[in-house]
Amino acid sequence: MNEHKNVRYSNRNLSAEEKRNYCVAWKKSGMNQFDFCKANGISKSALYQWSKQFEKEASQSDFSPLVMPVKASATNMKQITITSGSDDAVQLKISIPEDRLISFIKEMCNATSAIR
């Protein structure tokens, strides 16, 4: 009758990276929490707690987005696409005036080398 009582959960200690990977995998899976946890042998309460923890950390990060004003009447606009190289790739599409393109690329190179 209550099929979830037969589920066996792993009680090994997981690293923060493993917990984050479970959260990412769950969100990508399209499954509800119960089914995902059952399939992966983790408790629903643990997954919920990890998700909340990582969401809180993400909202408290020191990330400052790059904001560039775009003139409404700008001509000679170039569209560039920046794609992250990770499994959960993120694409950033930017329209930028052609005369600002080189300085923008230099700024991005400086920013990424500072992060590394």
C-alpha positions as CSV (number, residue, x, y, z in Angstrom):
1,M,0.0,0.0,0.0
2,N,2.6,2.6,1.0
3,E,5.4,1.8,-1.5
4,H,7.7,4.5,-0.2
5,K,8.3,2.5,3.1
6,N,10.3,0.0,1.1
7,V,12.8,2.5,-0.1
8,R,16.3,2.2,1.3
9,Y,18.3,5.3,1.6
10,S,22.1,5.6,1.6
11,N,23.4,6.8,4.9
12,R,26.9,7.5,3.7
13,N,28.3,11.1,4.1
14,L,28.1,13.0,0.9
15,S,30.5,15.9,0.0
16,A,29.0,19.3,-0.8
17,E,29.8,18.6,-4.5
18,E,27.9,15.3,-4.5
19,K,24.9,17.0,-2.9
20,R,25.0,19.9,-5.4
21,N,25.2,17.3,-8.2
22,Y,22.1,15.6,-6.9
23,C,20.3,18.9,-6.8
24,V,21.3,19.8,-10.4
25,A,20.4,16.3,-11.6
26,W,17.0,16.4,-10.0
27,K,16.2,19.8,-11.6
28,K,17.3,18.6,-15.0
29,S,15.5,15.3,-14.6
30,G,12.0,16.7,-14.7
31,M,11.0,14.1,-12.1
32,N,9.1,15.0,-8.9
33,Q,11.2,14.9,-5.7
34,F,9.8,11.7,-4.4
35,D,10.5,9.7,-7.6
36,F,13.9,11.2,-8.0
37,C,14.9,10.4,-4.5
38,K,13.5,6.9,-4.7
39,A,15.5,6.2,-7.9
40,N,18.7,7.6,-6.4
41,G,18.4,6.2,-2.9
42,I,18.4,9.5,-1.1
43,S,15.8,10.9,1.3
44,K,13.4,13.5,0.1
45,S,14.0,15.7,3.2
46,A,17.8,15.6,2.5
47,L,17.3,16.7,-1.1
48,Y,14.9,19.5,0.0
49,Q,17.5,20.7,2.6
50,W,20.4,20.6,0.1
51,S,18.3,22.5,-2.5
52,K,17.4,25.2,0.0
53,Q,21.0,25.5,1.2
54,F,22.4,25.9,-2.4
55,E,19.7,28.4,-3.3
56,K,20.5,30.5,-0.2
57,E,24.3,30.4,-1.1
58,A,23.6,31.4,-4.7
59,S,21.4,34.4,-3.5
60,Q,24.2,35.5,-1.2
61,S,27.1,35.4,-3.7
62,D,29.2,38.3,-4.4
63,F,28.4,38.2,-8.2
64,S,28.0,41.5,-9.8
65,P,26.4,41.4,-13.3
66,L,28.0,43.3,-16.1
67,V,25.6,46.1,-17.1
68,M,26.2,48.0,-20.3
69,P,23.8,50.7,-21.4
70,V,22.5,50.2,-25.0
71,K,21.4,53.2,-26.9
72,A,18.0,52.8,-28.5
73,S,19.2,54.4,-31.7
74,A,22.4,52.5,-31.9
75,T,23.4,51.3,-35.4
76,N,25.9,48.8,-36.5
77,M,25.0,46.4,-33.7
78,K,26.8,43.1,-33.4
79,Q,25.3,40.1,-31.7
80,I,27.7,37.8,-29.8
81,T,26.9,34.6,-27.9
82,I,29.0,33.5,-24.9
83,T,28.5,29.9,-23.8
84,S,29.9,28.3,-20.6
85,G,31.8,25.1,-21.0
86,S,30.1,23.2,-18.2
87,D,27.6,20.4,-18.3
88,D,24.8,22.8,-17.4
89,A,25.8,25.2,-20.2
90,V,24.6,28.8,-20.0
91,Q,24.3,31.0,-23.0
92,L,24.6,34.8,-22.9
93,K,23.5,36.7,-26.0
94,I,24.6,40.3,-26.2
95,S,23.9,43.0,-28.7
96,I,26.7,45.5,-28.7
97,P,27.6,48.5,-30.8
98,E,30.4,47.5,-33.2
99,D,32.7,50.3,-32.0
100,R,32.5,48.8,-28.4
101,L,33.1,45.2,-29.4
102,I,36.9,45.2,-28.9
103,S,36.9,46.9,-25.6
104,F,34.1,44.6,-24.4
105,I,36.1,41.5,-25.3
106,K,39.2,42.9,-23.5
107,E,37.0,43.6,-20.4
108,M,35.7,40.1,-20.5
109,C,39.2,38.6,-20.8
110,N,40.4,40.7,-17.8
111,A,37.3,39.6,-15.8
112,T,37.7,35.9,-16.5
113,S,41.5,35.9,-15.8
114,A,40.7,37.7,-12.4
115,I,38.2,35.0,-11.5
116,R,40.6,32.1,-12.2
